[in-house]
Amino acid sequence: QRISRNKKVVIGEYSWIGMNSVILPGVKLGTRTIVAAGSIVTKSFTDGYCVIGGVPAQIINHLDKNACDEFSRTKYQR
């Protein structure tokens, strides 16, 4: 018997999800989170500004918040 659990997946702004990745129900990804291809995300990474990958996904690298925000303000401002 299957039990239906209606949990939402929340993906933050400017996040990238690699091909063939799986994000389980209830997971929350923060702003500018990059998920490597083929990863299985089993827990939340709410702080964002990181690269995650693997099975189960874990933090591979942290992104510089100031550099990301500065890039988005200068290059793509309309």
SERO-4910 file (N, C-alpha, C, O; in steps of 0.05 Angstrom, whole numbers):
BEGIN
 pado doro    nc1    nc2    nc3   cac1   cac2   cac3    cc1    cc2    cc3    oc1    oc2    oc3
  Gln    A     17    -24      0      0      0      0     18     25      0     37     27     15
  Arg    A     11     44    -17     26     69    -19     13     90     -2    -12     92     -1
  Ile    A     29    105     12     18    128     27     26    153     12     49    158      7
  Ser    A      6    169      6     11    194     -9     18    216     11      3    222     29
  Arg    A     42    228      7     51    250     23     54    274      5     72    275    -12
  Asn    A     36    293      8     37    316    -10     55    338      2     46    356     16
  Lys    A     80    335     -3    100    355      6    110    370    -18    116    358    -39
  Lys    A    113    396    -15    122    413    -37    152    414    -39    166    411    -19
  Val    A    162    417    -63    190    422    -68    193    452    -74    179    462    -91
  Val    A    211    465    -60    215    494    -63    243    498    -75    263    489    -63
  Ile    A    244    512    -98    269    518   -111    273    548   -111    257    562   -122
  Gly    A    295    557   -100    301    586    -98    307    599   -124    311    585   -144
  Glu    A    306    625   -124    312    641   -148    340    636   -159    359    631   -144
  Tyr    A    342    636   -185    368    633   -200    381    607   -194    406    605   -196
  Ser    A    366    586   -187    378    560   -182    379    544   -208    362    548   -226
  Trp    A    398    526   -211    401    509   -234    399    480   -225    410    472   -205
  Ile    A    384    464   -240    380    436   -234    392    420   -258    382    423   -280
  Gly    A    412    404   -253    425    388   -274    407    365   -284    389    357   -270
  Met    A    413    356   -308    397    335   -321    398    309   -304    418    302   -293
  Asn    A    375    296   -304    372    270   -290    375    272   -260    381    252   -247
  Ser    A    372    295   -249    372    298   -220    345    291   -208    324    294   -222
  Val    A    345    282   -183    320    276   -170    319    292   -144    338    292   -128
  Ile    A    297    307   -140    294    322   -116    270    310   -101    247    311   -112
  Leu    A    274    300    -78    253    286    -63    232    306    -51    239    330    -47
  Pro    A    208    297    -46    187    314    -35    196    327     -8    209    313      8
  Gly    A    188    352     -4    194    366     20    221    380     21    227    394     40
  Val    A    237    378      0    263    390     -1    260    420     -9    244    427    -26
  Lys    A    277    437      4    277    465     -2    306    473     -9    324    468      6
  Leu    A    308    485    -33    334    495    -42    334    525    -41    316    538    -51
  Gly    A    355    537    -30    357    566    -28    365    579    -54    369    566    -74
  Thr    A    367    606    -53    374    622    -76    401    613    -87    420    608    -72
  Arg    A    403    612   -114    428    606   -128    441    580   -119    465    578   -115
  Thr    A    424    559   -117    434    532   -111    438    518   -138    419    518   -154
  Ile    A    461    506   -142    466    491   -167    467    462   -160    482    453   -143
  Val    A    450    446   -173    449    417   -169    463    403   -192    455    407   -215
  Ala    A    483    388   -186    498    374   -207    481    352   -220    463    341   -208
  Ala    A    487    346   -245    472    327   -260    474    299   -247    495    291   -237
  Gly    A    451    285   -247    450    258   -236    449    257   -206    452    235   -194
  Ser    A    446    279   -192    445    279   -163    418    271   -152    398    274   -166
  Ile    A    418    261   -128    393    255   -114    393    272    -88    409    268    -70
  Val    A    375    292    -87    374    311    -65    354    301    -45    330    300    -50
  Thr    A    364    293    -21    347    281     -1    341    300     22    323    295     38
  Lys    A    357    321     24    353    340     46    354    369     36    363    373     13
  Ser    A    345    388     52    344    416     44    370    430     46    387    424     64
  Phe    A    375    449     28    398    467     29    387    495     27    388    508      6
  Thr    A    376    505     49    361    530     50    378    555     48    369    576     41
  Asp    A    404    552     56    422    576     55    428    585     27    433    608     22
  Gly    A    428    566      8    433    573    -20    463    580    -24    480    575     -7
  Tyr    A    468    592    -48    495    600    -56    515    577    -53    536    580    -41
  Cys    A    507    554    -64    525    531    -63    521    513    -87    501    514   -101
  Val    A    541    495    -91    539    474   -111    537    448    -97    553    442    -79
  Ile    A    516    432   -103    512    407    -90    512    385   -110    505    389   -134
  Gly    A    519    361   -102    519    338   -120    524    312   -106    533    312    -83
  Gly    A    519    290   -120    524    264   -109    499    249   -101    477    260   -105
  Val    A    503    225    -91    480    208    -82    487    199    -54    504    181    -51
  Pro    A    474    209    -34    456    232    -33    473    258    -36    497    259    -31
  Ala    A    459    279    -45    473    305    -51    485    317    -26    473    316     -4
  Gln    A    508    328    -29    521    343     -8    535    367    -20    538    369    -45
  Ile    A    544    385     -3    556    410    -13    584    404    -25    601    391    -12
  Ile    A    588    412    -50    613    409    -64    629    435    -62    654    434    -58
  Asn    A    615    457    -64    629    483    -64    610    505    -54    585    502    -58
  His    A    620    526    -42    604    549    -35    609    571    -55    631    575    -65
  Leu    A    588    586    -61    590    609    -79    593    635    -63    581    637    -42
  Asp    A    608    654    -74    612    679    -61    587    696    -65    581    704    -88
  Lys    A    572    701    -44    547    715    -46    550    743    -58    534    752    -75
  Asn    A    571    758    -50    576    785    -59    582    785    -89    572    803   -104
  Ala    A    597    766    -99    604    764   -127    579    758   -144    576    769   -165
  Cys    A    563    740   -134    538    732   -149    519    756   -151    508    761   -172
  Asp    A    515    770   -129    497    792   -129    507    815   -146    492    829   -160
  Glu    A    533    820   -145    545    842   -161    542    835   -190    536    853   -206
  Phe    A    547    811   -198    544    802   -226    516    807   -236    512    817   -258
  Ser    A    496    799   -221    468    802   -229    460    831   -231    443    838   -248
  Arg    A    470    848   -214    463    877   -215    475    891   -239    462    907   -251
  Thr    A    500    885   -245    514    900   -266    508    889   -294    503    905   -312
  Lys    A    509    864   -298    507    853   -325    479    851   -336    474    856   -360
  Tyr    A    460    844   -319    433    838   -329    412    858   -320    388    851   -320
  Gln    A    420    880   -311    401    900   -302    387    913   -326    400    921   -345
  Arg    A    361    915   -325    346    928   -347    333    953   -339    320    966   -355
***
